[in-house]
Amino acid sequence: MENLIITQIANKTSLLFCFILLSITNLHSQNPNPNTALDNTIQDEMNLERFPGASTIIVKDGKIVWVESYGFADVANAIVVQDTTVFLLASMSKVFTGTAAMQLYESGGVDLDADIDNYLPFPIDIPNYSSEPITLRQLMTHSASIDDNFTAMGTYYGYPDPTITLEDCIERYFSTSGVDYNASQNFTNNAPGTNYNYSNMGTALNGYITEVASGMPFDDFCDINIFDPLCMEKTAWHFSDFEPGDVARPYSYQGGNYVAYPHYGFADYPDGQLRSTVMDLGNFMIAYLNGGTLGNNTILSPESIDEMWSSQIPGLDPTQGLNWYQEFFGSATLWGHNGGEDGVSTDMYLDPINNIGICVLTNGEGDAFTICEELYQYALTLNSNTGITSICEDILGLEEGNNSLNEIEFYPNPVKDFVIIDTKTNENVKYEVYSITGKLLVSGILNENNNKIKLTGFSPAIYLLKIKNETFKLIKTE
């Protein structure tokens, strides 16, 4: 399937290969507007809600105007929370799944109001309403008449990551031949578009449609089109993408003690498995408040954000946008999403009128909304001139020798089991193949007698090929 987002830079016979290297200045973190009274209020609320740790951030007018972290990421080992500590986002993840879907919509890859069967390898119908189509817009507004069957969903968990794929999960749950299909428990008895029913599995299905329509795994799609452009270097869908010590451990509070959960994930992961830091989320909030742009990089158009931040189903729930929903802070109306899972409570809300974004990440099971309210009231008083600018820009470094990069030929393309490289040189040439997230997968030496790179067993995706010799190099410039 044609990739609808990534611009292809290679034709079928020649390769012009370049690395786009992303750099961010990590800002830990001198809080630009410290406030002892606010610190005390937040810590009091943490004690009340039994949060062992929390990270908080405020952005305003394109800058970070507050960032502060408290407590412990790991109680037993006394590891304190830092501004770079990674937290499970739970249902806050849904705004990222919605963002990915809107990117595909902008590129023409999907239609928000078309029947989703147009994109799926098997049909999905609401029992008793098989003639009524389900649409992406309904999935993004929880009005598709899809219910959460927690008995089935409980089998999708893995520790620390799920052991079945998103594709397997969706087929098991929605296909009439799937092992978890249940007409009465997986769906509501309503026609699509006529009833509001919050649905995790509806969002998982949305993520799977993005995967199928884009032709690449959903997590890779988000890496390329959201996280990399916004320099969200510590944001990923799977636990295996992190150093384990970077991730806050989730906790419950029982009998006067914090009790740790094991790190976990679930195969329906687009509905809640994303992990991130407040610093990365600061970039995301700034981009949304700036019409989809951070620095020179754009993830969405202003028109798409306006659509996501508009009431979609006023007759069912007037506060519901596209994955985002309205939350009221006194007389102010903000757009956001919260999240709750075992050992996790998260909140993120944006005020496009005052250009303010606030986020609270915790590794406990209480309610952080009061902390959000305190942060928002403080944000209204702040002058963004005292804030910190997050640096995120594309940096391309390329040094050529006498040979043109276009002289390197490779075929076939698309690749199946192997790719043949003709480097137009008698020298030994080192090659490296990376995943799109930058993980080295295979490396070796090419020469006249060995010009094949075996890719047997590689799943369908986009990979990065790096070739070096003495005549040209790909270099990073700071």
Secondary structure, 3 states (H helix, E strand, C coil): CCCCCCCCCECCCEECCCCCEEEECCCCCCCCCCCHHHHHHHHHHHHHHCCCEEEEEEEECCEEEEEEEEEEEECCCCEECCCCCEEECHHHHHHHHHHHHHHHHHCCCCCCCCEHHHCCCCCCCCCCCCCCCCEHHHHHCCCCCECCCHHHHHHHEECCCCCCCHHHHHHHHHCCCCCCCCCCCCECCCCCCCCCCCCHHHHHHHHHHHHHHHCCCHHHHHHHHHHCCCCCCCCECCHHHCCHHHECCCEEEECCEEEECCCCEECCHHHCCCEECHHHHHHHHHHHHCCCEECCEECCCHHHHHHHCCCCECCCECCECCCCEEEEECCEEEEEEEEEECCEEEEEEEECCCCEEEEEEECCCCCCHHHHHHHHHHHHHCCHHHCECCCEEEECCEECCCCCHHHCEEECCCCCCEEEEECCCCCCEEEEEEECCCCEEEEEEEECCECEEECCCCCCCCEEEEEECCCCEECCCC
